[in-house]
Amino acid sequence: MAKPFDSVYISFYKGLGAISGAMLLGDKDFISEARIWLRRFGGNLYTLLPYAVSSWAGYRKNVHPNQGKGKTFAEKRDKMIRLVKLLSNDKGIGSIVLFDPPVPETNMVHGYLQPSPAECDRAIRKVLSDMNLKILRRVRPTCHPVDATKYKSKFEWTIGDANGCIQDAVFLDSWRLFAQVVKESTSGNGSSPLQKTQQV
């Protein structure tokens, strides 16, 4: 994956669950220059030991199945691939969401939703109220002109240790409710589950 590039950046806190930090790899001259700019931007810490230790622990937990209790990156990626396919193929869900890429390459995927962020947030709260499951954490408005013509919202979705244990069928049911609430609230036809929630 890294072969076409001159440098590679690996985050320690995304997925690995480390305190913070990252690793930058490249040739000797590039790294020497990057080290100077690191100090210029105030990133010269007294010691990197806590970051290195937590990163190594996260690597062992997430990459080596025999050393960790949670799912490996490969298992999380495979679950994300299954879920994206499952949700995209569902008529109701697939009509309001677009995943990018259509077949995820990691345990994280970007998504675009037709409803506005406010409409999505209300539907997310309804799913949380009915099913005790928060399907998305943060939905933001799209800013790309191509996406904005049809999709008003965007999100990042990651499979981690906690939601990686949830059965695929539960995700499908929760997203179906999300899609139903969104469609009923935007259609304006009568009272919807969303409107009832707001009146209480």
N, C-alpha and C positions, 0 to 999 in steps of 0.2 A: 504493500500500500504506500510506503514512504519512498519507494525507489525514484519516482519522477521528480522529487523535490530536493532542494538544497538544504532545507532545514525542517525539523519536526518539533512541534510543541505538544507536550503531553500534560494534561491537567491531572493533578493529584486529588483534588476535592470532588470532581465530577465523577461519579461512579465508584471510585476507590474509597471515598469517604474519609480522606485524610483531613487534617486540620485546615490546610490551605496549600498554596504553592503549585509549582509546575516544573517540568524539566524541558530544557531547550537543547536540541542536539543539532550539530552541524560541523563543518570543518573547523580547524584550529583558528584560522584568521577570523571567521565569522563569530565564533564563541568569544574570542578575545575582545572584539568590538562590542558584542552584546553585553559583556561583563562591565565594560566602561559605562555604557548607557544605563545599565541596571543601577549603578552607583549614582549616576547623574539624576536619576528619577527617584532617589531615596530608598532604593530597595536593598541596601547593603546591611543585612541583619548581622548581629553579633554571632549567632550560631544558627545553623540550619538543622540541628539534630532533631528537635521535635517534629519538624516537617518530614525529615527523612524517615524517622521511626514510624510515624503514622502512615506514611505513604507505603512503606514496605509491608506494614501490617495489612493495609487495604489491598495491596497487590496479592499477598498470599491468600487472603480471604476470598477475593473475587476471581482470581485466575486459576488457582490451584484447588480443585474440589476437595482433595483429601485433607487440606490444611484449614479449610473454612467451613462454617456451618451453613452459610447462605448459598444461594445459587451462583454459578459461575457467570462470567460475562456472556459466554456462548449460550447458556441456558436462558438468560434474560433476553438476549438478542433473538433467539428462536421464538420466545414467547411474544415478543413485540411483532415479529413477522407474522405469526399466527393471528394475533389480535387485529393488526391492520388489515389483513386479508378478510377476516371475519366481519369486521365493521364496514369495510368498503363494499363487500358483496351484499350486505343487508340493504334492501330497497329504501327503507325509511332513513337509515343513518347515512348511507352512501349519497343520498340526495342533498345533504347539507354540509358534508365534510369532505375535504380533500387532503390526503396525506402526501408528504414530500420527504423522501422519495416514496413511490408507491410500494416498493419492497425495501424495508429498512435494512441498513447495513450494520447497524449497531443496536444497542438497547434503547436508543433515543430516536424520536422522529418529530418532524415539524408538521403542523397541521393548520388548515385554513377552514373557517366556518362561515357559512352564509349569514347567520344572524349577527347583530351588533354585539359588542362586548357586554353591554348592559343586559340584553336579552339572554345571552349565554350565562351570565352570572346568576340571573334569576332562575334559569333552568337548572343550573348546577346546584343551587340551594334547594330546589325542589327534590332533586335526586338524593341529595344528602339527607333531607328530611324524611323521605319515604324509604330509602334503602340503606341509610347510614353509610354511604359511600360517596366520597368526593372524587368525581371522575377526572377533573382538571383543577390545577391549583391557580393558574394565572392565565387569563385570556386578555389579549391586547388588541388594539385596532391595527389593521393592516395599513402599511404606508406605501407599498409598491403599487404603482398605478394599474398593472395588469391584474393583480389580485383584488384590488379595491373595486374593480368593476362588478365582481360577482361575490367575492368573499370579503366580509367586513371585519372579520376577527382572525387572529392567529394565536397559536400556542405551541409550546414544547411539551412533549410527553416522554417520560422516562420510565422504564421498568427497573425497579430497585428491589431490595430485599422484602420490603413490606408489601407492596402491591404485586410483587412477583409470586406471592403465595395465593393470590385470589384466583379462583377458577375462571376460565375463559367465559363460561356461560354467564357468570355474574357480571362481567364486563359488558357482555352483549345485552343483557337485560337492562343494565343501568344506562347504556348509551341509547337503547330504544326508548326508554322513558324520557331521556334528555331530548331526543329528536321529536318525540310526541309533544312534549311541553312547549318546545320552541315553535313547532308548527301551529299548535292551537293558539298560542299567544300572538303570533304574527298574522294569523288568518282573520282574527276579529269576529269569528263566528261563535257567538254565545260565550258561556262561561267555561273557562278552561281550568285544569288543575292549578296552573300558575296563578290565575286570577283569584281562585279561592284561597290560595295560600296568602296572597297579598291582603285580602280582606280580613283575615283572622287577626 
